[in-house]
């Protein structure tokens, strides 16, 4: 069964005449990365909002009090991400992967 990322890629490729270049990339910092040997600066990237901000992922409650709060951390150096080439000069970072 296809996971969510595979479904997105399949939809993009089937429903558009433009052939998206989708690749795995490595973050060089929180807003720069290297994809297919190409170093991409922050001006070259559109980063999904949920990857650029610390967000609450899960809260375990004990009555009215939170006893455990889990966060999703923003991107950092060394993270592996899915990058989609949108144009000659722009790439989108869709998701962090392991």
DRENPA-3360 file (N, C-alpha, C; in nm, 2 decimals, always signed):
BEGIN
1 = XXXXXXXX = +0.08/-0.12/+0.00/+0.00/+0.00/+0.00/+0.09/+0.12/+0.00 ~ +0.06/+0.22/-0.08/+0.13/+0.34/-0.09/+0.12/+0.43/+0.03 ~ +0.23/+0.49/+0.08/+0.21/+0.58/+0.19/+0.17/+0.72/+0.14 ~ +0.15/+0.82/+0.23/+0.10/+0.95/+0.19/+0.19/+1.02/+0.10 ~ +0.33/+1.01/+0.11/+0.42/+1.08/+0.02/+0.41/+1.02/-0.12 ~ +0.40/+0.89/-0.13/+0.39/+0.82/-0.26/+0.27/+0.87/-0.33 ~ +0.16/+0.88/-0.25/+0.03/+0.93/-0.31/+0.04/+1.07/-0.37 ~ +0.11/+1.16/-0.29/+0.12/+1.30/-0.33/+0.21/+1.30/-0.46;
9 = XXXXXXXX = +0.32/+1.23/-0.46/+0.40/+1.22/-0.58/+0.33/+1.17/-0.70 ~ +0.25/+1.06/-0.68/+0.17/+1.00/-0.79/+0.07/+1.10/-0.85 ~ +0.00/+1.17/-0.76/-0.10/+1.27/-0.80/-0.03/+1.39/-0.88 ~ +0.08/+1.44/-0.83/+0.15/+1.54/-0.90/+0.19/+1.50/-1.04 ~ +0.24/+1.38/-1.05/+0.29/+1.34/-1.18/+0.18/+1.30/-1.28 ~ +0.07/+1.25/-1.23/-0.04/+1.21/-1.32/-0.13/+1.33/-1.36 ~ -0.14/+1.43/-1.28/-0.24/+1.54/-1.30/-0.18/+1.66/-1.36 ~ -0.06/+1.66/-1.40/+0.01/+1.78/-1.45/+0.09/+1.74/-1.57;
17 = XXXXXXXX = +0.10/+1.84/-1.67/+0.19/+1.82/-1.78/+0.33/+1.84/-1.74 ~ +0.36/+1.92/-1.64/+0.49/+1.94/-1.59/+0.54/+1.82/-1.52 ~ +0.66/+1.78/-1.54/+0.73/+1.67/-1.48/+0.81/+1.72/-1.36 ~ +0.76/+1.70/-1.24/+0.83/+1.74/-1.12/+0.95/+1.66/-1.09 ~ +1.06/+1.72/-1.05/+1.18/+1.65/-1.01/+1.17/+1.64/-0.86 ~ +1.15/+1.52/-0.81/+1.13/+1.49/-0.67/+1.25/+1.41/-0.62 ~ +1.32/+1.46/-0.52/+1.44/+1.40/-0.47/+1.45/+1.41/-0.32 ~ +1.54/+1.32/-0.27/+1.57/+1.33/-0.13/+1.68/+1.43/-0.11;
25 = XXXXXXXX = +1.68/+1.51/-0.01/+1.78/+1.62/+0.01/+1.82/+1.61/+0.16 ~ +1.94/+1.67/+0.18/+1.99/+1.68/+0.32/+2.00/+1.83/+0.36 ~ +1.94/+1.86/+0.47/+1.95/+2.00/+0.52/+2.09/+2.04/+0.56 ~ +2.14/+2.15/+0.51/+2.27/+2.20/+0.55/+2.26/+2.29/+0.67 ~ +2.14/+2.35/+0.69/+2.11/+2.44/+0.80/+1.96/+2.43/+0.82 ~ +1.90/+2.52/+0.89/+1.75/+2.51/+0.91/+1.68/+2.57/+0.78 ~ +1.75/+2.63/+0.69/+1.68/+2.69/+0.57/+1.77/+2.68/+0.44 ~ +1.87/+2.59/+0.44/+1.94/+2.56/+0.32/+1.96/+2.41/+0.31;
33 = XXXXXXXX = +1.98/+2.36/+0.19/+1.99/+2.21/+0.17/+2.07/+2.18/+0.05 ~ +2.11/+2.05/+0.03/+2.17/+2.00/-0.09/+2.08/+1.89/-0.14 ~ +2.04/+1.91/-0.27/+1.96/+1.81/-0.34/+2.03/+1.77/-0.47 ~ +2.05/+1.65/-0.49/+2.12/+1.60/-0.61/+2.25/+1.67/-0.64 ~ +2.33/+1.70/-0.53/+2.46/+1.76/-0.54/+2.45/+1.91/-0.56 ~ +2.33/+1.97/-0.57/+2.31/+2.11/-0.59/+2.28/+2.18/-0.45 ~ +2.36/+2.27/-0.41/+2.34/+2.35/-0.29/+2.23/+2.45/-0.31 ~ +2.13/+2.45/-0.23/+2.01/+2.54/-0.24/+2.01/+2.64/-0.13;
41 = XXXXXXXX = +2.01/+2.77/-0.16/+2.01/+2.87/-0.06/+1.86/+2.89/-0.01 ~ +1.85/+2.97/+0.09/+1.72/+2.99/+0.15/+1.62/+3.06/+0.05 ~ +1.68/+3.15/-0.04/+1.60/+3.21/-0.14/+1.55/+3.12/-0.25 ~ +1.61/+3.00/-0.26/+1.57/+2.90/-0.36/+1.46/+2.81/-0.30 ~ +1.43/+2.81/-0.17/+1.34/+2.72/-0.11/+1.21/+2.77/-0.06 ~ +1.11/+2.70/-0.07/+0.98/+2.72/+0.00/+0.97/+2.60/+0.09 ~ +0.96/+2.63/+0.22/+0.96/+2.52/+0.32/+0.82/+2.52/+0.39 ~ +0.77/+2.39/+0.39/+0.64/+2.37/+0.45/+0.64/+2.43/+0.59;
49 = XXXXXXXX = +0.53/+2.50/+0.63/+0.52/+2.57/+0.76/+0.54/+2.48/+0.88 ~ +0.49/+2.36/+0.87/+0.51/+2.27/+0.99/+0.65/+2.23/+1.01 ~ +0.74/+2.25/+0.91/+0.88/+2.22/+0.93/+0.97/+2.33/+0.97 ~ +0.91/+2.45/+0.98/+0.99/+2.57/+1.01/+0.96/+2.62/+1.15 ~ +0.87/+2.56/+1.22/+0.83/+2.61/+1.35/+0.81/+2.49/+1.45 ~ +0.85/+2.51/+1.58/+0.83/+2.41/+1.68/+0.68/+2.40/+1.71 ~ +0.62/+2.28/+1.69/+0.48/+2.26/+1.70/+0.45/+2.15/+1.81 ~ +0.34/+2.16/+1.87/+0.30/+2.06/+1.97/+0.24/+1.94/+1.88;
57 = XXXXXXXX = +0.30/+1.83/+1.91/+0.26/+1.71/+1.84/+0.16/+1.63/+1.91 ~ +0.17/+1.62/+2.04/+0.09/+1.53/+2.13/+0.09/+1.58/+2.27 ~ -0.03/+1.57/+2.34/-0.04/+1.61/+2.48/-0.11/+1.50/+2.55 ~ -0.05/+1.45/+2.66/-0.11/+1.35/+2.74/-0.16/+1.42/+2.87 ~ -0.29/+1.41/+2.89/-0.36/+1.48/+3.00/-0.38/+1.39/+3.12 ~ -0.37/+1.45/+3.24/-0.41/+1.38/+3.37/-0.51/+1.47/+3.43 ~ -0.64/+1.45/+3.40/-0.74/+1.54/+3.45/-0.73/+1.67/+3.37 ~ -0.71/+1.78/+3.44/-0.70/+1.91/+3.38/-0.56/+1.95/+3.35;
65 = XXXXXXXX = -0.46/+1.87/+3.39/-0.32/+1.90/+3.38/-0.25/+1.82/+3.27 ~ -0.17/+1.89/+3.19/-0.09/+1.81/+3.09/+0.03/+1.75/+3.17 ~ +0.05/+1.62/+3.14/+0.17/+1.56/+3.21/+0.28/+1.53/+3.11 ~ +0.25/+1.52/+2.98/+0.35/+1.50/+2.88/+0.31/+1.58/+2.76 ~ +0.41/+1.66/+2.71/+0.39/+1.73/+2.59/+0.50/+1.69/+2.49 ~ +0.46/+1.65/+2.37/+0.56/+1.61/+2.27/+0.56/+1.71/+2.16 ~ +0.68/+1.76/+2.12/+0.69/+1.86/+2.01/+0.75/+1.80/+1.89 ~ +0.71/+1.86/+1.78/+0.78/+1.84/+1.65/+0.88/+1.95/+1.63;
73 = XXXXXXXX = +1.01/+1.92/+1.62/+1.11/+2.03/+1.61/+1.12/+2.08/+1.47 ~ +1.16/+2.20/+1.45/+1.18/+2.25/+1.31/+1.30/+2.19/+1.25 ~ +1.32/+2.20/+1.12/+1.43/+2.14/+1.05/+1.56/+2.19/+1.10 ~ +1.66/+2.10/+1.09/+1.80/+2.13/+1.14/+1.90/+2.07/+1.05 ~ +2.02/+2.10/+1.06/+2.13/+2.05/+0.98/+2.13/+1.89/+1.00 ~ +2.14/+1.83/+0.89/+2.15/+1.68/+0.89/+2.02/+1.61/+0.86 ~ +1.90/+1.68/+0.87/+1.77/+1.62/+0.85/+1.76/+1.58/+0.70 ~ +1.69/+1.47/+0.68/+1.66/+1.43/+0.54/+1.52/+1.47/+0.51;
81 = XXXXXXXX = +1.51/+1.53/+0.39/+1.38/+1.59/+0.35/+1.34/+1.55/+0.21 ~ +1.22/+1.56/+0.17/+1.17/+1.54/+0.03/+1.17/+1.68/-0.03 ~ +1.24/+1.70/-0.14/+1.25/+1.83/-0.22/+1.18/+1.81/-0.35 ~ +1.10/+1.90/-0.39/+1.04/+1.90/-0.52/+1.08/+2.03/-0.60 ~ +1.13/+2.01/-0.72/+1.17/+2.12/-0.80/+1.04/+2.18/-0.87 ~ +1.02/+2.30/-0.84/+0.90/+2.37/-0.89/+0.93/+2.45/-1.02 ~ +1.05/+2.50/-1.03/+1.09/+2.58/-1.15/+1.24/+2.57/-1.16 ~ +1.29/+2.65/-1.25/+1.44/+2.66/-1.27/+1.51/+2.71/-1.14;
89 = XXXXXXXX = +1.44/+2.79/-1.06/+1.50/+2.85/-0.94/+1.44/+2.82/-0.81 ~ +1.33/+2.75/-0.81/+1.26/+2.73/-0.68/+1.23/+2.58/-0.65 ~ +1.26/+2.54/-0.53/+1.23/+2.41/-0.48/+1.14/+2.42/-0.36 ~ +1.05/+2.32/-0.34/+0.97/+2.31/-0.22/+1.02/+2.19/-0.13 ~ +1.03/+2.22/+0.00/+1.06/+2.11/+0.10/+0.92/+2.07/+0.15 ~ +0.88/+1.95/+0.12/+0.75/+1.90/+0.16/+0.74/+1.83/+0.30 ~ +0.84/+1.76/+0.33/+0.84/+1.68/+0.45/+0.97/+1.63/+0.49 ~ +0.99/+1.60/+0.62/+1.11/+1.54/+0.67/+1.08/+1.39/+0.67;
97 = XX = +1.19/+1.31/+0.64/+1.18/+1.17/+0.64/+1.29/+1.11/+0.71 ~ +1.28/+0.98/+0.75/+1.38/+0.91/+0.82/+1.44/+0.81/+0.73;
% end
